[in-house]
Amino acid sequence: MKMTIKITVACLWAASAMLVCGSLSGEASAAVFTWAGNNANWNSNASWLNNAQPANNDSVLFTNVGSGSTSTVNLSRTIADITFDASATRTFTLVNSGAHLTTLGSLINNSGYLQVANNNISLSSTSGVITTGSAGILLGSKLTGSGNYSKTGSGLLEITNGNNTGYTGTLSVDEGSVKLTTGLINSTVNVNSGATLYGENNFANGYAGAIVVNNGGTLTPGDNGYGGFNVTNDTTLNAGSTSTFGVGSLSDFDQVSTGGLTTFGGALTISMDYTPTTFGTTAPYFLDGDSWALFNSGSFAGDFTSINMTGVFGNVSFTEIEPGVWASDYLGNGQQFNFITTTGNSGVAGTLYAVPEPSTIVFAGIGMAMFGWSTWTRRRAKSRRQAIEAAIA
């Protein structure tokens, strides 16, 4: 009891004493070290405006002070945050020396320039923020750790350098956009309202452990081209989300390939940029059975609320004529497009079909019959192409 009275009296002795008392029970605030860039090495005192190196749990600030734009991280440190100040007028590049690891709390770009981190980064077990500002951040880093991070800022966060199997946390895209040039093969990527997730223009890349697109979020597999995502587990397109896919030819189109369950939801927009070959006065047409597997998956569930097509044929709307079967408006040359989301038939679900003769298709009991029809019409298409090639020759 006497000890309690003494502590209370000490804390009430004066306002300044109360402040000291409070600070003793908390953690010391991190020191801020400003990069001077007189040489490129982090472990040189001359590299820092403070003439001293940042220690564990300190903060690092890049401004327009000093010279040089490459910062070689040749020691392992736990850094509270790395900030590129608004005064910075150049791109800085963080690089590795050997296997040194930067355990990072937050990464913030307040400058008007793209900033690049190519050093090994551990996104720690606690939560953190990656703020791109408007200019963006390129992470060419080898990422590890299990922290849950929020991406903010209107700029692009691009993640490259392998599939980053060592990072197992969740990345929430809360603002702007994220592009998975390679990927986060063991991570979940949540795309929230107003944000966009892009894939690489290459089907071999764009990895994610799982993708969840929430109300107001947008999924675009190809970025100014045609590409896709390879998703280890599940892809979930929630109500209110938007998915945009492009079709450029029979072999160039956007695709999401999912190892687990794909749940359809929200709006699907297909940009049809492919115009089939024209022969003589015949209007552009597709051959029987032409199709594009926009979604590959172990299984399917759910349904879209709307499907629309834009591009070379103008604006084409789809109507769901029965659960899982969407039929487009007729085109001027008598063709029709159909999108099949029928669950339980992975051979046809998630596929867009061109139907030159829609009256010949009976949609009742479409299931595997549709799959058989697709195989049959593929054979017809091959014969038809051969006949056209022979006629041209």
CORVEN-V178659 format. One record per residue. N is the residue number from 1. RES is the residue in one letter. PHI is phi in degrees with one decimal (NA if undefined). Layout:
# CORVEN-V178659
N|RES|PHI + N|RES|PHI
This chain:
# CORVEN-V178659
1|M|NA + 2|K|-63.0 + 3|M|-62.6 + 4|T|-63.2 + 5|I|-64.4 + 6|K|-64.2 + 7|I|-64.7 + 8|T|-62.8 + 9|V|-63.2 + 10|A|-63.1 + 11|C|-75.4 + 12|L|-94.4 + 13|W|-60.8 + 14|A|-161.6 + 15|A|-59.3 + 16|S|-64.4 + 17|A|-66.2 + 18|M|-63.2 + 19|L|-64.9 + 20|V|-63.0 + 21|C|-61.4 + 22|G|-66.9 + 23|S|-68.2 + 24|L|-65.7 + 25|S|-88.3 + 26|G|-106.9 + 27|E|-89.7 + 28|A|-66.8 + 29|S|-71.1 + 30|A|-71.7 + 31|A|-79.9 + 32|V|-107.6 + 33|F|-113.5 + 34|T|-99.7 + 35|W|-69.1 + 36|A|-101.8 + 37|G|71.0 + 38|N|-69.0 + 39|N|-144.0 + 40|A|-88.9 + 41|N|-96.5 + 42|W|-62.8 + 43|N|-91.4 + 44|S|-114.8 + 45|N|-58.4 + 46|A|-67.5 + 47|S|-77.4 + 48|W|-122.0 + 49|L|-60.6 + 50|N|-75.5 + 51|N|57.0 + 52|A|-153.8 + 53|Q|-85.9 + 54|P|-67.2 + 55|A|-98.2 + 56|N|-57.8 + 57|N|73.8 + 58|D|-83.9 + 59|S|-111.0 + 60|V|-120.6 + 61|L|-125.7 + 62|F|-106.2 + 63|T|-123.0 + 64|N|-95.4 + 65|V|-76.4 + 66|G|78.7 + 67|S|-130.8 + 68|G|83.4 + 69|S|-127.5 + 70|T|-111.6 + 71|S|-117.5 + 72|T|-90.6 + 73|V|-89.3 + 74|N|-109.4 + 75|L|-158.4 + 76|S|-94.6 + 77|R|-144.0 + 78|T|-100.1 + 79|I|-109.2 + 80|A|-62.1 + 81|D|-162.7 + 82|I|-115.1 + 83|T|-123.4 + 84|F|-98.5 + 85|D|-71.4 + 86|A|-62.9 + 87|S|-77.6 + 88|A|-67.7 + 89|T|-118.7 + 90|R|-156.3 + 91|T|-86.0 + 92|F|-101.6 + 93|T|-126.6 + 94|L|-89.1 + 95|V|-127.9 + 96|N|-94.6 + 97|S|-121.4 + 98|G|71.8 + 99|A|-99.7 + 100|H|-62.5 + 101|L|-123.6 + 102|T|-102.2 + 103|T|-85.9 + 104|L|-119.0 + 105|G|-81.8 + 106|S|-141.2 + 107|L|-127.9 + 108|I|-130.4 + 109|N|-113.1 + 110|N|-100.6 + 111|S|-83.9 + 112|G|-96.5 + 113|Y|-127.0 + 114|L|-58.4 + 115|Q|-117.6 + 116|V|-124.3 + 117|A|-120.0 + 118|N|-109.4 + 119|N|-89.6 + 120|N|-69.8 + 121|I|-124.6 + 122|S|-105.4 + 123|L|-84.7 + 124|S|-62.7 + 125|S|-73.0 + 126|T|-91.7 + 127|S|-82.0 + 128|G|-154.1 + 129|V|-130.4 + 130|I|-116.6 + 131|T|-109.2 + 132|T|-86.4 + 133|G|61.0 + 134|S|-94.2 + 135|A|-88.8 + 136|G|99.9 + 137|I|-135.0 + 138|L|-108.1 + 139|L|-100.9 + 140|G|-93.6 + 141|S|-78.4 + 142|K|-86.0 + 143|L|-94.9 + 144|T|-135.2 + 145|G|103.5 + 146|S|-133.1 + 147|G|-70.8 + 148|N|-96.2 + 149|Y|-117.5 + 150|S|-107.5 + 151|K|-95.4 + 152|T|-123.4 + 153|G|93.9 + 154|S|-78.5 + 155|G|-77.9 + 156|L|-92.1 + 157|L|-102.4 + 158|E|-107.5 + 159|I|-113.8 + 160|T|-125.8 + 161|N|69.9 + 162|G|73.5 + 163|N|-99.0 + 164|N|46.8 + 165|T|-65.5 + 166|G|-81.4 + 167|Y|-95.5 + 168|T|-119.5 + 169|G|-81.1 + 170|T|-110.0 + 171|L|-105.2 + 172|S|-102.6 + 173|V|-87.7 + 174|D|-97.0 + 175|E|-148.3 + 176|G|66.0 + 177|S|-142.8 + 178|V|-126.5 + 179|K|-119.4 + 180|L|-95.6 + 181|T|-67.9 + 182|T|-115.2 + 183|G|160.5 + 184|L|-128.8 + 185|I|-66.5 + 186|N|-116.3 + 187|S|-119.3 + 188|T|-95.9 + 189|V|-112.5 + 190|N|-97.6 + 191|V|-110.6 + 192|N|-101.2 + 193|S|-56.0 + 194|G|85.3 + 195|A|-109.0 + 196|T|-134.4 + 197|L|-113.4 + 198|Y|-106.0 + 199|G|-107.6 + 200|E|-85.5 + 201|N|-79.5 + 202|N|-166.4 + 203|F|-68.0 + 204|A|-80.6 + 205|N|-118.2 + 206|G|68.2 + 207|Y|-83.6 + 208|A|-149.5 + 209|G|-70.6 + 210|A|-156.7 + 211|I|-126.1 + 212|V|-127.1 + 213|V|-106.2 + 214|N|-93.3 + 215|N|-52.9 + 216|G|90.2 + 217|G|-89.0 + 218|T|-128.6 + 219|L|-112.0 + 220|T|-132.5 + 221|P|-61.0 + 222|G|-108.2 + 223|D|-107.2 + 224|N|55.8 + 225|G|175.4 + 226|Y|-120.4 + 227|G|-162.8 + 228|G|-172.3 + 229|F|-114.3 + 230|N|-111.6 + 231|V|-106.0 + 232|T|-65.8 + 233|N|-109.2 + 234|D|-117.6 + 235|T|-116.7 + 236|T|-123.2 + 237|L|-105.6 + 238|N|-77.5 + 239|A|-56.4 + 240|G|88.2 + 241|S|-82.5 + 242|T|-129.3 + 243|S|-119.1 + 244|T|-119.6 + 245|F|-124.8 + 246|G|-109.6 + 247|V|-126.1 + 248|G|-107.7 + 249|S|-167.0 + 250|L|-69.1 + 251|S|-115.2 + 252|D|-111.9 + 253|F|-162.1 + 254|D|-75.3 + 255|Q|-154.3 + 256|V|-116.8 + 257|S|-107.2 + 258|T|-119.0 + 259|G|-74.6 + 260|G|-105.1 + 261|L|-103.6 + 262|T|-103.9 + 263|T|-108.4 + 264|F|-77.6 + 265|G|-176.5 + 266|G|75.1 + 267|A|-105.4 + 268|L|-113.8 + 269|T|-119.4 + 270|I|-111.5 + 271|S|-95.8 + 272|M|-90.7 + 273|D|-101.4 + 274|Y|-99.0 + 275|T|-108.4 + 276|P|-62.6 + 277|T|-63.5 + 278|T|-102.4 + 279|F|-113.2 + 280|G|60.1 + 281|T|-97.9 + 282|T|-70.6 + 283|A|-63.8 + 284|P|-54.1 + 285|Y|-144.4 + 286|F|-100.3 + 287|L|-84.7 + 288|D|-53.9 + 289|G|88.8 + 290|D|-59.6 + 291|S|-153.0 + 292|W|-136.7 + 293|A|-83.4 + 294|L|-71.8 + 295|F|-130.3 + 296|N|-110.8 + 297|S|-159.9 + 298|G|-66.4 + 299|S|-160.2 + 300|F|-129.8 + 301|A|-152.5 + 302|G|74.9 + 303|D|-161.7 + 304|F|-75.8 + 305|T|-91.1 + 306|S|-158.0 + 307|I|-134.8 + 308|N|-136.7 + 309|M|-126.7 + 310|T|-125.3 + 311|G|119.8 + 312|V|-64.9 + 313|F|-97.1 + 314|G|83.0 + 315|N|-92.0 + 316|V|-121.6 + 317|S|-102.3 + 318|F|-115.1 + 319|T|-122.3 + 320|E|-79.7 + 321|I|-85.5 + 322|E|-162.3 + 323|P|-52.6 + 324|G|87.7 + 325|V|-127.0 + 326|W|-110.5 + 327|A|-113.7 + 328|S|-86.3 + 329|D|-60.3 + 330|Y|-71.9 + 331|L|-90.7 + 332|G|-62.9 + 333|N|-95.3 + 334|G|81.9 + 335|Q|-96.0 + 336|Q|-147.0 + 337|F|-113.2 + 338|N|-128.3 + 339|F|-117.1 + 340|I|-109.4 + 341|T|-114.4 + 342|T|-51.8 + 343|T|-76.4 + 344|G|86.2 + 345|N|-129.3 + 346|S|-64.0 + 347|G|-68.0 + 348|V|-123.3 + 349|A|-65.0 + 350|G|73.0 + 351|T|-122.0 + 352|L|-96.5 + 353|Y|-118.4 + 354|A|-93.9 + 355|V|-123.5 + 356|P|-65.3 + 357|E|-126.8 + 358|P|-61.4 + 359|S|-69.1 + 360|T|-85.2 + 361|I|-100.9 + 362|V|-102.5 + 363|F|-83.9 + 364|A|-62.6 + 365|G|61.2 + 366|I|-66.4 + 367|G|7.6 + 368|M|-76.1 + 369|A|-61.3 + 370|M|-64.7 + 371|F|-64.7 + 372|G|-65.0 + 373|W|-61.3 + 374|S|-62.7 + 375|T|-63.6 + 376|W|-64.5 + 377|T|-72.0 + 378|R|-62.0 + 379|R|-64.9 + 380|R|-61.1 + 381|A|-62.0 + 382|K|-62.1 + 383|S|-63.2 + 384|R|-66.3 + 385|R|-62.0 + 386|Q|-60.7 + 387|A|-66.6 + 388|I|-66.1 + 389|E|-62.5 + 390|A|-65.7 + 391|A|-66.0 + 392|I|-67.3 + 393|A|-62.9
